[in-house]
C-alpha cells in the first residue's frame, strides 16, 4: 500500500474516541471520520473567527476553567478537522495495535442525532486498504502514531 502524500494533500492522525468511547467500528461502517465536542454547536459557520470558535468550545465544555488552555487545545483539534482538513487529505486512525487509513471525501457535517453520544462532527471518507487495518509495526507510519493528540497534522505540502 502506497502511503505517500501528494503536493496537494495533508496527512493527519485522528483518534476516534469522543468522550473515551471507541467509535472506530461505527466510523468504519458509516465511512465517516468522527470527532467529539458535539455540544459545541455552530462551528461549521465559516465566518466565525478563531477567537469566537474557541469561545464556543470554552462555553460548551470548559467554562469552569481558569484559563483557555483546555478550550484552546480542543478548539485546535476541531479547527483542523473542520477548517483545515480537505477532500483528498489522508487520515490515519489508530485503533489498538493497528491503524486504518482514510481519504477525506467530503466537507464536515454536524449530525444532530449524535449530540448525546458526543459524536456529531463528521466527515465522509473512503477507507483505503479495503477498510482493513494495518499493523502498527509498519515502519512507514508507526513512529508517528505514538503521538497522543486527537487531530494531529503530520504533513502539509
Secondary structure, DSSP 8 states (H G I E B T S, - for coil): ------TT-EEEEE---GGG---HHHHHHHTEEEES-TTSTTTT-TT--HHHHHHHHHHHH-TT-SSSHHHHHHHHHHHIIIII--TT-EEEEEETTEEEEEEEEEEEEE-GGGTTTT--EEEEEEESGGG--EETT-TTTGGGGG---SEEEEEE-
